[in-house]
């Protein structure tokens, strides 16, 4: 009786025919769970379905941890990253359709996307627009790709723009975002000497003189419209610092009359100034 034996190539232990070679998984943490997924798809909500789901999560959790490990050393603890990856794994299991292919092909991008969203939404010290975050990622990848060769110089803005298809302004925004993932405390010391100062010491303060200029310009037209005597009274009271009694003696009127004129004039100027500030284009200011 003739027995057909597989042809073995010299120096190998595998059969020469690919069709007879055993399938090899890409990773050791990708178990064969298609039977469990088939059971899960046929079960209604209840204790049995929850038990099968938990078994799948346990089987694939090492893969989720491996994916989380790709994002280590980026400012987040590995324990938190594993928690986020586990959440992505649960979502992948709940949404997976066994009839559409291998689970690993669906789970890897799902888990990776969950971890990336965590960085995008939770890890920025300040809220940065998603567009700027995307520019940052494109610039970061382009810098890594252009600097792969040993001894390669730091890529210029123009080179990054040509590589990514972005404008130089967009590349500049992405490069600024690369350095803005975390914030610096205002109490951080910027000088180690005896005359050390903090970041807060370098920041300017609000200048109240600007408000004074705005107020004066707003009141200027209203003051011009006042009768001459009322303008004189306001000048003597607020610029020459004269008392109401002294103003009354100079003008030959009562101190009470001076008080009423000052109040009325100030109210009129204030109303006209506020009317100018709130007037919109095409709408005349109040007079």
C-alpha positions in Angstrom: 0.0 0.0 0.0 1.3 3.4 -1.0 1.2 6.1 1.6 1.4 9.7 0.4 3.7 11.7 2.7 4.0 15.5 2.6 7.1 16.9 0.9 9.5 18.5 3.3 12.0 21.0 2.0 15.6 20.7 3.2 16.2 22.6 6.4 12.5 23.0 7.2 10.0 21.1 9.3 6.8 22.5 7.6 5.0 20.9 4.6 5.8 22.4 1.2 2.1 22.9 0.4 0.7 26.1 1.9 -2.7 24.6 2.0 -1.7 22.0 4.5 0.3 24.4 6.8 -1.5 25.3 10.0 -2.9 28.9 10.3 -0.8 31.1 12.5 -2.3 34.0 14.5 -0.7 37.4 14.4 -0.6 37.7 18.2 -0.7 35.3 21.0 -3.4 37.3 22.8 -5.9 36.7 20.0 -7.9 33.6 21.2 -10.3 31.6 19.1 -13.7 32.7 20.4 -15.9 32.5 17.4 -18.0 29.8 19.1 -18.6 32.2 22.0 -19.5 35.0 19.7 -22.0 32.8 18.0 -23.6 31.9 21.3 -23.6 35.6 22.3 -25.4 36.6 19.1 -28.2 34.0 19.8 -28.8 34.9 23.4 -31.3 37.4 24.8 -30.5 39.7 27.6 -30.1 37.8 30.8 -27.7 36.1 33.2 -26.5 33.6 30.5 -25.7 36.3 28.0 -23.9 38.3 30.7 -21.8 35.2 31.6 -20.7 34.7 27.9 -20.0 38.4 27.5 -17.8 38.3 30.6 -15.9 35.3 29.3 -15.2 37.1 26.0 -14.0 40.2 27.9 -11.6 38.0 30.0 -10.3 36.2 26.9 -9.5 39.4 25.0 -8.4 41.6 27.8 -4.7 40.9 27.2 -5.0 42.3 23.7 -6.7 45.4 25.1 -3.8 45.9 27.6 -1.3 45.5 24.8 -3.0 48.2 22.8 -3.0 50.5 25.9 0.7 49.9 26.2 1.4 51.6 22.9 0.3 54.9 24.5 2.5 54.7 27.6 4.8 57.6 28.5 2.4 60.2 27.2 1.3 61.7 30.5 -1.3 59.2 31.5 -0.8 56.2 33.9 -0.8 52.8 32.3 -3.5 51.7 34.7 -5.9 54.4 33.5 -5.0 53.6 29.9 -5.9 49.9 30.5 -9.2 50.9 31.9 -10.0 53.0 28.8 -8.9 50.2 26.5 -11.1 47.7 28.5 -14.0 50.0 27.9 -13.3 50.0 24.2 -13.1 46.2 24.3 -16.6 46.0 25.9 -17.9 48.3 23.2 -16.3 46.2 20.5 -17.8 43.0 21.9 -21.3 44.5 22.1 -21.2 45.8 18.5 -19.4 42.9 16.8 -21.2 40.8 14.2 -19.6 37.3 13.9 -20.8 37.1 10.3 -18.6 40.0 9.2 -15.1 38.6 9.8 -12.6 38.2 12.6 -13.1 39.9 15.8 -9.5 41.1 16.1 -9.8 43.1 12.9 -12.8 45.0 14.3 -11.7 45.3 17.9 -8.2 46.7 17.3 -9.4 50.0 15.7 -12.3 50.2 18.1 -10.0 50.0 21.2 -7.4 52.3 19.6 -10.0 54.9 18.8 -11.3 54.8 22.4 -7.8 55.4 23.8 -7.2 58.3 21.3 -10.5 59.9 22.2 -9.4 59.7 25.8 -6.3 61.7 25.1 -8.2 64.1 22.9 -11.0 64.8 25.4 -9.4 64.3 28.8 -5.7 64.9 28.7 -5.5 68.5 27.5 -5.0 70.9 30.4 -6.9 73.5 28.4 -9.7 72.9 25.9 -8.2 72.9 22.5 -10.3 72.9 19.3 -10.5 69.5 17.6 -9.1 71.0 14.4 -5.9 72.1 16.2 -5.6 68.7 17.8 -5.7 67.1 14.4 -3.1 69.5 13.1 -0.9 68.6 16.1 -1.2 64.9 15.3 -0.4 65.4 11.6 2.7 67.5 12.4 3.9 65.0 15.0 3.7 62.1 12.6 5.3 64.1 9.8 8.2 65.2 12.0 8.8 61.5 13.0 8.7 60.3 9.4 11.0 63.1 8.1 13.5 62.5 10.9 13.7 58.7 10.6 17.1 58.7 8.9 20.1 59.0 11.3 21.6 62.5 11.3 18.6 64.0 9.6 18.2 67.7 10.5 15.0 69.0 12.2 12.5 69.4 9.4 11.6 72.9 8.5 8.1 74.4 8.5 8.2 74.4 4.7 9.2 70.7 4.6 6.5 69.7 7.0 3.9 71.7 4.9 5.0 69.9 1.7 4.9 66.5 3.5 1.5 66.9 5.0 -0.2 69.1 2.4 -1.0 71.7 5.0 -0.2 75.4 4.8 2.7 76.8 6.7 0.3 78.6 9.0 -1.5 75.3 9.8 1.9 73.7 10.4 2.8 76.5 12.8 -0.5 76.0 14.7 0.2 72.3 15.0 3.8 72.9 16.2 2.5 75.3 18.9 0.0 72.7 20.0 2.8 70.1 20.3 4.2 72.2 23.1 0.8 73.0 24.7 -0.4 69.6 25.8 0.1 70.6 29.5 0.1 73.9 31.3 2.7 75.6 33.4 1.9 76.9 36.8 1.9 80.7 37.2 4.0 80.1 40.3 6.7 78.3 38.3 10.1 79.8 38.9 11.8 81.1 35.7 15.1 82.2 37.4 17.1 80.3 39.9 19.1 83.3 41.2 18.5 85.5 44.2 16.4 87.7 42.0 14.2 84.8 40.9 10.8 85.5 39.5 7.8 83.5 38.6 5.8 83.3 35.4 3.1 85.4 37.0 5.6 88.2 37.4 6.1 88.4 33.6 2.4 88.9 32.9 1.0 92.3 32.3 -1.9 93.7 34.4 -5.0 95.5 33.2 -4.4 99.2 32.7 -7.3 101.2 34.0 -6.1 104.3 32.0 -7.7 102.8 28.9 -11.1 102.9 30.6 -10.5 106.6 31.5 -9.7 107.4 27.9 -12.9 105.6 26.7 -15.0 107.4 29.3 -13.6 110.8 28.4 -14.1 110.3 24.7 -17.7 109.1 25.3 -18.5 112.1 27.5 -16.9 114.7 25.2 -19.8 115.3 22.9 -22.3 115.4 25.7 -20.3 118.1 27.5 -20.2 120.2 24.4 -24.0 120.2 24.2 -24.4 121.5 27.7 -25.3 125.2 28.2 -22.2 127.4 29.0 -23.1 128.0 32.6 -23.5 124.2 33.3 -20.2 123.5 31.6 -18.6 126.2 33.8 -20.1 124.6 37.0 -18.8 121.2 36.1 -15.3 122.6 35.4 -15.2 124.4 38.7 -16.4 121.4 40.6 -14.4 118.6 39.0 -11.3 120.3 37.6 -10.7 123.1 40.1 -12.1 121.1 43.0 -14.3 123.9 44.2 -17.1 123.2 46.7 -20.7 123.8 45.8 -21.0 126.7 48.3 -18.0 128.5 46.7 -19.5 127.9 43.2 -22.8 129.3 44.4 -21.1 132.4 45.7 -19.2 132.9 42.4 -22.4 132.7 40.3 -24.7 134.4 42.7 -27.1 131.4 43.1 -28.0 129.1 45.9 -25.9 126.1 46.8 -29.0 123.9 46.3 -29.4 125.2 42.8 -25.8 124.3 42.1 -26.3 120.8 43.4 -29.4 120.3 41.1 -27.5 121.6 38.0 -24.6 119.3 38.7 -26.8 116.3 39.1 -28.9 117.1 36.0 -25.8 117.8 33.8 -24.0 114.6 34.9 -27.1 112.6 34.2 -27.5 114.1 30.7 -23.9 113.5 29.8 -24.0 109.9 31.1 -27.2 109.1 29.2 -25.7 110.5 26.0 -22.5 108.6 26.5 -24.3 105.3 27.2 -26.5 105.9 24.1 -23.4 106.2 21.9 -21.9 103.0 23.3 -25.1 100.9 22.7 -26.1 102.4 19.3 -25.9 100.0 16.5 -25.0 100.7 12.8 -28.0 102.3 11.2 -29.5 103.3 14.5 -28.9 106.8 15.8 -27.6 107.3 19.3 -29.9 108.7 22.0 -29.7 112.4 22.6 
